[in-house]
Each structure stands twice: as structure tokens, then as C-alpha cells.
Amino acid sequence: VQLVESGGGLVQAGGSLRLSCAASGDTFSNYGMGWFRQAPGKERAFVAGIRWSADSTAYADSVKGRFTISRDNAKNTVYLQMNSLKLEDTAVYYCAAGIPPNPYEYWGQGTQVTVSS
């Protein structure tokens, strides 16, 4: 599975961005999808996840109520809508895919999100 993220950029605090992750190489609907992020000097951390059927999602406490993960299996794409962005959301955001119960196996190259004051 190949994953390509897009949609990152520079945004002011309080603003919004929508990240996209396009998948190819296998049946997208077989995979649970997730978003992770890595800030400078910190370890990669879970942000949000969604089941293959999109009937279940999970979020890190730090983004609950601000971020929304969704997927379009017809377009082989997963999204992360990010609202009310904060300075601490600045990080490289990675898309990941895996078939439960196995851990995420495939990763994108990442897209930079920078939130400015």
C-alpha cells in the first residue's frame, strides 16, 4: 500500500486545514486508517483513527472536538479536518494503514503543518 499525504501548510492559530491521504496498491476498504504526528524533538503520536467501515473513530484527547477523521472508500482517501488549530498542533502529520488487529503497517511520507500566532 502506498500512501501520499497532502494539504499541509502554514495557518494562523484558530484557523483550519484539511489533510488528505490518497492510498493505492491494495483494497483500501480492507484497512483501518490513522493519522499520527511528530513535533520537533518529540516522538510520533497518535492523532486519530477510523475503521475500514467508518463506523468507529478514535481521537487523542488533545484533538477531541477540534479534529475529525473521515474516509471515502470510493476515492481511496482518508481525511483529517483540523479546526481551531493551536500552536501545539505544529508537527509533521503522517497517514498510516493497517489491518486490525495488526499494528499500522504502511506509512506515508508526511506533510508539514505549521500553526503561527
KOLTOR-576618 format. One record per residue: residue in three letters; x, y, z of N, C-alpha, C in turn. Coordinates in steps of 0.2 Angstrom, whole numbers, padded with zeros to 4 digits, always signed. Layout:
BEGIN
ALAXYZXYZXYZ/...
// end
This chain:
BEGIN
VAL+0004-0006+0000+0000+0000+0000+0004+0006+0000/GLN+0003+0011-0004+0006+0017-0005+0002+0023-0002/LEU+0004+0027+0002+0000+0032+0005+0004+0039+0003/VAL+0000+0044+0001+0003+0050-0001-0002+0056+0003/GLU+0001+0059+0007-0002+0065+0011-0002+0071+0007/SER-0007+0075+0008-0007+0082+0005-0011+0087+0010/GLY-0011+0093+0009-0015+0098+0012-0012+0102+0018/GLY-0005+0100+0020-0002+0103+0025+0000+0110+0023/GLY+0002+0114+0028+0004+0121+0026+0005+0125+0032/LEU+0005+0132+0031+0005+0137+0036-0002+0140+0038/VAL-0004+0140+0044-0010+0143+0046-0010+0147+0052/GLN-0014+0152+0053-0014+0155+0060-0018+0151+0065/ALA-0016+0153+0071-0019+0149+0076-0027+0151+0076/GLY-0031+0146+0077-0038+0147+0076-0041+0145+0070/GLY-0036+0144+0065-0038+0143+0058-0039+0135+0057/SER-0041+0133+0051-0042+0126+0049-0038+0124+0043/LEU-0037+0118+0043-0034+0114+0037-0037+0107+0036/ARG-0037+0105+0030-0039+0098+0029-0034+0094+0026/LEU-0032+0089+0029-0027+0085+0026-0030+0079+0023/SER-0027+0077+0017-0029+0071+0013-0024+0066+0013/CYS-0026+0060+0012-0021+0054+0011-0024+0050+0006/ALA-0021+0049+0000-0023+0045-0005-0019+0038-0005/ALA-0023+0033-0005-0020+0026-0005-0020+0023-0012/SER-0015+0019-0013-0015+0015-0019-0012+0008-0017/GLY-0013+0003-0022-0009-0003-0021-0013-0009-0018/ASP-0018-0008-0015-0022-0013-0012-0029-0011-0011/THR-0033-0015-0009-0040-0014-0007-0041-0009-0001/PHE-0042-0003-0003-0042+0002+0003-0047+0000+0008/SER-0053-0002+0007-0058-0003+0012-0056-0009+0016/ASN-0051-0013+0015-0048-0018+0020-0045-0015+0026/TYR-0043-0009+0025-0038-0006+0030-0041-0001+0035/GLY-0039-0002+0041-0040+0004+0046-0035+0009+0044/MET-0037+0015+0045-0033+0021+0044-0032+0025+0050/GLY-0026+0028+0050-0025+0033+0056-0020+0039+0053/TRP-0021+0044+0058-0016+0050+0057-0012+0050+0063/PHE-0006+0051+0062-0001+0052+0068+0003+0059+0066/ARG+0006+0061+0072+0010+0067+0071+0016+0067+0075/GLN+0021+0071+0072+0028+0071+0076+0030+0078+0076/ALA+0030+0081+0082+0033+0088+0083+0040+0087+0084/PRO+0044+0093+0083+0051+0093+0084+0053+0091+0091/GLY+0058+0086+0091+0060+0084+0097+0056+0079+0101/LYS+0050+0077+0098+0045+0073+0101+0044+0066+0097/GLU+0042+0061+0101+0040+0055+0097+0034+0056+0093/ARG+0033+0052+0088+0027+0051+0084+0021+0049+0089/ALA+0016+0053+0088+0010+0051+0092+0004+0051+0088/PHE-0001+0046+0091-0007+0045+0088-0012+0051+0088/VAL-0015+0053+0083-0020+0058+0082-0027+0056+0082/ALA-0028+0052+0077-0035+0049+0075-0035+0043+0071/GLY-0040+0039+0072-0040+0033+0068-0048+0031+0066/ILE-0048+0028+0061-0055+0026+0058-0055+0019+0056/ARG-0060+0015+0057-0061+0008+0055-0062+0008+0047/TRP-0061+0002+0044-0062+0002+0037-0069+0004+0035/SER-0074+0002+0040-0081+0004+0038-0083+0011+0040/ALA-0079+0015+0043-0080+0021+0045-0085+0022+0051/ASP-0087+0016+0054-0092+0016+0059-0089+0017+0066/SER-0083+0018+0066-0080+0019+0073-0073+0023+0072/THR-0073+0028+0076-0067+0033+0076-0064+0033+0083/ALA-0058+0036+0083-0054+0037+0089-0050+0043+0089/TYR-0049+0047+0094-0045+0053+0094-0041+0053+0100/ALA-0035+0056+0099-0031+0058+0105-0035+0064+0109/ASP-0034+0064+0116-0038+0069+0120-0036+0076+0118/SER-0030+0077+0115-0028+0084+0114-0032+0087+0107/VAL-0035+0082+0103-0038+0085+0097-0046+0084+0097/LYS-0048+0080+0102-0055+0079+0103-0059+0085+0102/GLY-0065+0085+0098-0069+0091+0097-0066+0096+0092/ARG-0060+0095+0090-0057+0100+0085-0055+0097+0079/PHE-0053+0090+0079-0051+0087+0073-0057+0081+0071/THR-0058+0080+0065-0062+0075+0063-0059+0071+0057/ILE-0059+0064+0058-0056+0060+0053-0062+0057+0049/SER-0061+0056+0043-0066+0053+0039-0063+0049+0033/ARG-0067+0045+0029-0064+0042+0024-0069+0041+0018/ASP-0067+0041+0012-0071+0039+0006-0068+0033+0003/ASN-0071+0028+0004-0068+0021+0001-0068+0021-0006/ALA-0073+0025-0009-0074+0025-0017-0068+0029-0020/LYS-0065+0034-0016-0059+0038-0018-0053+0036-0015/ASN-0053+0030-0011-0047+0028-0008-0043+0033-0004/THR-0047+0037-0001-0044+0043+0003-0047+0044+0010/VAL-0042+0045+0014-0044+0047+0021-0042+0054+0022/TYR-0046+0058+0026-0046+0065+0028-0045+0066+0035/LEU-0042+0072+0037-0042+0074+0043-0043+0082+0043/GLN-0049+0083+0045-0051+0090+0046-0049+0093+0052/MET-0045+0098+0052-0042+0101+0058-0045+0108+0059/ASN-0049+0109+0064-0051+0116+0066-0049+0119+0073/SER-0049+0125+0074-0047+0128+0080-0040+0126+0081/LEU-0036+0127+0076-0029+0125+0077-0025+0129+0082/LYS-0020+0125+0086-0016+0129+0091-0009+0128+0089/LEU-0005+0132+0092+0002+0132+0091+0005+0125+0092/GLU+0002+0122+0097+0005+0115+0099+0003+0109+0094/ASP-0001+0111+0089-0003+0106+0083+0002+0106+0078/THR+0007+0111+0078+0013+0111+0074+0017+0104+0074/ALA+0017+0101+0068+0020+0095+0068+0020+0092+0060/VAL+0024+0087+0059+0023+0083+0053+0018+0078+0054/TYR+0013+0078+0050+0007+0073+0050+0008+0068+0045/TYR+0007+0062+0048+0008+0056+0044+0001+0052+0044/CYS+0000+0049+0038-0005+0044+0037-0003+0037+0038/ALA-0007+0033+0040-0005+0026+0041-0011+0021+0040/ALA-0009+0015+0038-0014+0010+0036-0012+0003+0039/GLY-0017+0000+0041-0016-0007+0044-0022-0011+0044/ILE-0021-0018+0045-0027-0022+0045-0027-0025+0052/PRO-0032-0022+0056-0033-0025+0063-0033-0032+0063/PRO-0031-0036+0069-0028-0032+0075-0021-0030+0074/ASN-0018-0031+0068-0011-0029+0067-0010-0022+0068/PRO-0004-0020+0070-0002-0013+0071-0002-0010+0064/TYR-0002-0003+0063-0001+0001+0057+0005-0002+0053/GLU+0004-0004+0047+0010-0007+0044+0013-0002+0038/TYR+0009+0002+0035+0011+0006+0030+0010+0014+0032/TRP+0015+0018+0030+0015+0025+0032+0017+0029+0026/GLY+0014+0035+0026+0015+0040+0021+0022+0044+0022/GLN+0023+0048+0018+0030+0052+0019+0029+0058+0024/GLY+0023+0060+0025+0022+0065+0030+0020+0072+0026/THR+0016+0076+0030+0015+0083+0027+0016+0088+0033/GLN+0019+0093+0032+0021+0098+0037+0015+0103+0039/VAL+0013+0103+0045+0008+0108+0047+0011+0113+0052/THR+0011+0119+0051+0014+0124+0055+0008+0129+0057/VAL+0007+0130+0063+0002+0135+0066+0006+0141+0069/SER+0004+0147+0067+0008+0153+0069+0003+0157+0073/SER+0006+0161+0077+0002+0165+0081+0001+0172+0078/
// end
